Amino acid sequence: MTDPFATPEGWERFRPAFHLTPEEHWINDPQRPVFVDGEWRLYYLYNADYPEGNGTAWHLATSTDMVTWKNRGVAIEKYRNGLGDILTGSAVVDERNTAGFGAGAIVALATQQDDGVQRQSLFVSTDGGFSFRNYEGNPVMDNPGATDWRDPKIVWDDARQQWVMVLAEGRRLGFYTSKNLREWTYVSDFVRTDYGLLECPDLFEMVDPTSGRRTWVLGVSADASSTGGTTGFAYWTGAWDGERFTADTDEPQWLDGGADFYAAVTWNDPRDGDQGRLERRFALGWINNWAYARDLPGGSWQGGSLSTTREIVLREIDGRLSLLSQPVAALEAREGESATASSFTVVPGDIVDLPVQPSTGAFRLRARIDAPDAGEVRLRFGSGDAEVTVGYDAGAGVVFIDRRRDAVADAMPETYREIRTAPVEADGSLALDILVDASSIEVFTGDGRASLTSAAYADARAGVTVEAVGQRIGIRDLSVTPLEVNDSNSR
């Protein structure tokens, strides 16, 4: 009988076991999935000509649980309608037949780029999203003379019975409205000049079920390097009046503090009902960073992988509305039998093996850390020149990930070797939930208030050690659980 937690013979060294990759060639931006016939249809940018040729298509992957994705092939091909390759956009299920292609047709709006000029085109699927045909009236939005004019995110504004598009336009976001998905009217913009090139925008409404406070959220992939951060998903809470978004504050919050949670998309589950769709969403991103995207090792595929799906909720924290995220609950169904250990203590100066160790290269480690105000704990995954450290610094009030000694760090640019942190309040005790795969680590803590997603190359099967710095550290509720292999990744 095949072991569902063991990678098959010939599996490539850095091929993720449970994160989605294409069978071969290049992967980047995910496109927000739609739910059709009991199944999620997720698209991602895919270049079958990499590295010799440019241009991306939309590749389809399907799932029933948002955890294990099955590759299904190209759904929107590049260079077929004379307008260039297919870049990022979004698909919607047109339940009201607003576009006239039939109720339930899947309509995709995507950027096409030809000779450096970006335009918005429309594609239609009537087979549940497996294939799309070109709309004869493309492009539905011609470029007004902008260099960067891309990544349309389409949402239905039910209160005003209209479609809304958010478009990335360099250092601003443009808002457009439509009744039929084909004709769009510009209504306003949202300008931010201190977060680099803005990409992959998002707009959605949420409610905190505890306080009852509602807000619209405007998200975007942005660059925080000017303030010592990295690229990732920035978001503002605020008000949407049908034409304009007004942010509560000038400074955004960040959904993830890691180096590699980019081009993220969010979505809700249509089965949740009207209130439920406001109370929770889901998200995933591209585990990569354009500072070194083409330098990361792969194998028959390149470009990294897509992250684990996370569930997002809105909570009021110290008077401010914030998004909290944790791994989607369905991940637990892909877990094997846990190895557990009772409470133990680590004294400063000691580096000791965890009492339970991973038996596979893809696993979930959970633990509760009891640390004094000035204590620090470091969990080292792997060993020697293939090691990644995840830690909690109680004095600084942060969790961190350090990959300066992983298997590829020496060949990467300096930004790869920078330690990434996320603030978290712990009051002396902190629960860590860490997802480890062959080429990534995702850290969640603080009941979802903090997360760190990073490409990371450490063979954790070599062991996990723990070190205390400054003061004694207590560890309890430790478990190490293997995660099932997604064999759709392999050729």
N, C-alpha and C positions, 0 to 999 in steps of 0.2 A: 504494500500500500504506500502511495506517495505521501511523504511528509509535507503538509501544506506550509510549514514554517522554514523549510530548508530550500535554499536556492538550487535550481537544477544544475547538473554538471555543465560546465562551459559558460556559466553566468559571468558576465564581465565584472571586473573588480569593483568599479565605481557605479555600476548600475543599481539604482534604488530597488529595494525589494517591494515596498508598498506604495511609494510615491509614483505618480504617473509620469512616464516618459514615452516618446514614440518608439516604435520598434526599431526605427533607424532614422537618420538625418536629424534636422534641427527643430527645436521647440522654443517658442517664447510665449508672448502674452496669452493668458486665458481669456475667453469671452464668456460672459455671464450665461450659465446654463438655463435652459427652459425645461419644464416638466410636461411630457407628452406620453400618453398611453402607459402610465405607471412607471415611467423611466425618465431619468435626467439625461438631457442632451447637452453636453459641454463641448465647446469648440476651443481650439488653441491655434496660434499661428505656427505654421509648419513650412519648412523650406526643404524640399526633396533634392534641391540642387546644391546644397551647402557642402563644401565651402567654395566650389568652383563657380556657382551662379547665385545671383541675388533673388529676392522676391519671395513672399510668403503666400500661402493659401490658408483656408480654414480647414483644420482637421477635426473630425468628430470623435468623441469618446462618450460612452454611455455608462450609466450606473443606476442601480436601484436603491443604493444606500448612501451615495455621495462619498463613499470611501474607496471602493474597488471599482476602477474605471476600465472599460474595455475599448481598445482602439477599433474604430470602424472605417477609417479611411477618409480621404479628402471629400468635403461637402461643398466647398466653394473653391473652384480652381482659379489659379492666377493666369493673367495674360489672355483670357478667353474673349473679352469684349472690347479689346482695344484701349482700355483705360488703365492698364498696368496691373501690378500685383495687389493683393488683398491685405490690408492692414487691419488694425483693431477697430471694433465697432460693437454692436450689440444686436441680439435677436429678441423678438417678442412674439408671443402667440396673439394674433389679432382676433380675439374672441368675438368682437363686435363687427367684424368685417368693415372696419373703417377705411381700409385701403382698396377694397373691392376685389380682392383675390379669393374671397370665400371665407366664411366664418371658420376660425381655427387654423387658418393658414399661418405659417411661421414666416415673418418678415424680418430680414436682416438688413441693417444699415451699417455699411462699412466704408472706411476710407480706402480709396484706390489711389495709387501714386504712379504717375507716368512722367518720365523725364524730370523728376523732382517736384512736380506739381501735384498737390493733394486735393482730391475731390471726394464727395460723398455719393455712394451708389447704393442702390436698393436691389435686393435679391429675394426671391420668393421660393418657399418650399411647401408643397402640398402632399409630401410623403412622410410627414412627421419629422422633418429636419435632417434626413439622410442625404438629400441632394437639393440644390437650389438652382433656379434658373435666373438668368439675367433679366432685369426689367428694361424694356426697350427704351424707356425715357431717361436712362442713365446718361450723365450723372444727374441726380435729383438736386444736388447743390454744387454749383460750379465755384471754383476758387476765386475769391475777390481780389487776389493779389498778395495773399499772405504766404510766408514761408512755411510756417507750421499751422496746420488747419486740419485737425484729425481727431480720431477716436470718438465718434459719436456714441453717447450713451442715451438710450431712449427709455422713458418711463411714462406711464399713464397717470395723469393727474385727474383722479376720479371726481374731485370736488368741482372741477371746471370743465370736465368732459373734453379733455384735450391731451394730445401727446406733447411731451416736453423733451427736447434734445439739449444735452450739455456737450459742448464741443471744445476740445483743447486747442487754444489759439496762441501758442507761445507762452507768454507770461500772464495770460488771462484766460478765463473760461467764458465762452459765449453761450447764451441761452436762446433757444428757438422754440416756437410752438407750431403745432400742426393739427388739423382735424383728420388727415387721411394718410399720414406717413410719407406722402409724396411731395407735398408743397409746404415749405417751411418759412416762417417769418421770424426775423431777428427781433428780440424784445429787450435784452439787457446784457450786461457782462459782469464779471467778478474778477478784479485785477489783484494780483500779488506778484510783486517784482523781486522779492527776496527769497524765493524758493526754486530758483532755476527754471528749467523748461517744464511746464506742467503737462502731464499726460494722463490718459485713461481716467477721465472723471467719472463721478457717480453722484446720484441724487436720490434720496429716499427719506421717508417719514418713519419715525419710531415713537414709542411711548414707554415710559417707565411705569410698569404696573403697580409698583409700590406707592410712588408719589403721585401718579396720574399725570405727570408732566409730559407733554408731547413736544416734539421738535422735528424739524427737517434737518437732514445731515447732508452736507456737501463734501464729497471726498475727492481726492486726486493723488496720483503718484507724483511726488515732488522731491526736491533735493534740500536737505537740511545741513549741508556741509558748511554753510556760512555761520552756523551756530554750533558747530562741532559734531553734528549728526551725520546721517547718511541718507540715501534715497529710501523712500518707503511711502506708505499710505497715510497722508495727512488728511485731517477732516475738521470741519467747522460745524457746530450746531447753530441753528438760527431759524429764521422765518422765510417761508416761500409764499408769495402772494399771487402766483400765477404768471408773473412776469419777471420778478426780481428776487434774488436770495439776499437776505441781510444777516450777516454773521453776528453771533452774540459777542465775540471777542475778535481782535485782530490776529492773535496768535492761534495757530491750529493745535490740535492734539494729534497724536500718532498712534495708529492701531497696533504697531509692532516696532520694537526698538532694534531689531536685528538688521544686519546688513543686506539681507536678501529676501525681502517680502515686497516685491515690486509688481506693478501692473495688476494690482488686486481688483477683484470683482466681488460684489455682494448681491444676494438675491434672497427672496422669501419663498416659502412653500405654499402653493395655492391651496393645499389641503388644510391649512391652519385656521381658515375662517378670517373674517374681517379684522377682529381684534387680535387674533394670534399672529397675523401677518405684520402687525405693528409692534408686537412684543419681542419677536426674535427674527434674526436673519442669519444667513450663512455667508462665508467668505473663503476664498482661497487666492493665492498669488503665485507668481513666478519666483522660484528660488534661484535667483541670480541677480546680478548687478552689472549695468552696462560699463562700469569701470574695468571689469575683467571678464565679461560674459564669454568672449571668444577664447579666453585663455584657460577656462576651467576644463579639466580632463573629462572625458566621457568614454566613448567606445565606438560602437557602430552608430550611436546617436551623439548629439552635442546640444549644448544649451541649458543643461541642468534639468530640472524637473518642476512639477507643480506641487504646491504645498498640500498638507493635510487640510481637509475642510474643517473650518471652525464655526461654532455657533456664536453669534453676537447678540448681546442684550444691551439695553440702555439702562443706566443707573445714575441716580443723583448722588454724587459724592462731594461732601463739603459744599453743597449748594451749586455744584457744577455738574451738568449732564455729560456723561462719558460713556464710551462704548467698552464693554468688557467682552473678552473672547476666550473660549476654551475649546479643546478638540470636540468634534461632533460626537454625540453619544453613541452613534452607530459604530464607531471605531471599536468599541468593546466587543462586538460580535466577531471581530477579526483577531481577537487575542487568544493566545494559548493559555496553558496552565502557568500561574504565577509562582515564582520562587520568592519566599518571604523570609524576613528576619525580624527578631524582636529588637527592642531598644538597645542601643549601645552608645558609648561615648568615645570621642576622639580627642586626644590631648594635643596641645600645640607642639609642633616639631615632628610629629609622627605622620607618616604617609602609609596608610594601611589598605589592604584589599577589602572591598565590601564583602560582607559575609555571604551574600548571594551574588552570582555573576551571570551575565547573559550567556545563553547557549547558542544564539544566532546573531547575525549581524544587524538585524532589525528588531527593535524591542522598545518597550515603554518602561521607564523607570519612574516610580513614584516614591516620595519620601517626605517626611515632615522634619524640618530642621529646627532645633531649639538652640538659638544663638543669643548670647548676651549682647548688650548694646554695641560693644566694640568688636565682637567676634566676626570671623570670616570662615566660610567653609568652601572647599574647592573639590569638586568631583572631576576626576581626570578619566576621560574615555580614551582607551588605547594606551600606547606606551612609546617611549623613545622619540623617533622622528615622525610619528604618526599619532599625535595626541591632541585632543581638544579638551579644554577645561570649561566647565560650567560652574559658576559659583554664586554665593550670596554674601555680600558685605554688609553686615548689620550696621556698622558705623556710618557708612555712606548711604545706607538705605536703598541699595540697588542689587539687582541680579545682573550677572554678566556672562558673556561668552568670549573665550580667548582661544583663537585658532592659530596663534603665532608658531606653533610647533606641529601643525598638522602636515599631512603628506605632501601638500602642494604649496605651502605658504612661501617657501623660499623663491619659488618661480613666479609669484604673484606681485602686483604692484603694492606699494606701501599701504594703501587704503584697505587692502585685504587683511593686513596684520593688525589693524587697529582694534582694540577691545571695545565691544559694544555693550551698552548697559541699558537697563530700564528701571525707573524708580518704582519702589514698592514699599508700602508700610506694613510692617510685620508684627510689631509689638512683641518681639522676642521669639516668635514661632512662625514658621513659613512652610507652606506645602509646595513642593516642586512636582511638576508633571513634565517629563522629558521624553520626547519622541526621537529615537535615534535610527538613522538609516545609513546606507553605505556612503552617501555624499551629502547628508544634511543632518542638522539637529534643530529641533523646535522645542522651546522652553515656555511653559505656561505656569503662572504663579499668581498669588494674591487674589484668589477667587476670580481670575480672569482679568485683573487690572493690568497685569504686565505680561508681555510675551516677547520672545526673541527668536527669530527665524534666520538661520544662516546655512549657506553651503558650508560643509565641513567634512574633512577627509581623514578620519581616524578609524582604524580597525578595532572597534570596541570589543570584538571577540578576544582580543589580547588581554582584556580585563578592565575593570573599573576600580580605581582607587579613590580614597578620600583623605583630605588633609584639613586640619584645623590650624588657623592662624590667629595668634593673639590670645585667645581664650579657649577653654574647653567647649566642644560642640556636641550636642546630643542629637542622635538620629533615631527616629522611630517610624513605624508604619512603612518600612521599606519593602518594596516589591519590584521584581524584574520580570517582565512578561513578554514573551515572543509575539511578534506580529506577523500575520499571514502574508505570504508572497503573492503579489499580483503578477501572474505569469503573462498577462497581456503586454507587459513591457518588453518581453524577449522576442527575438526574431524566430 
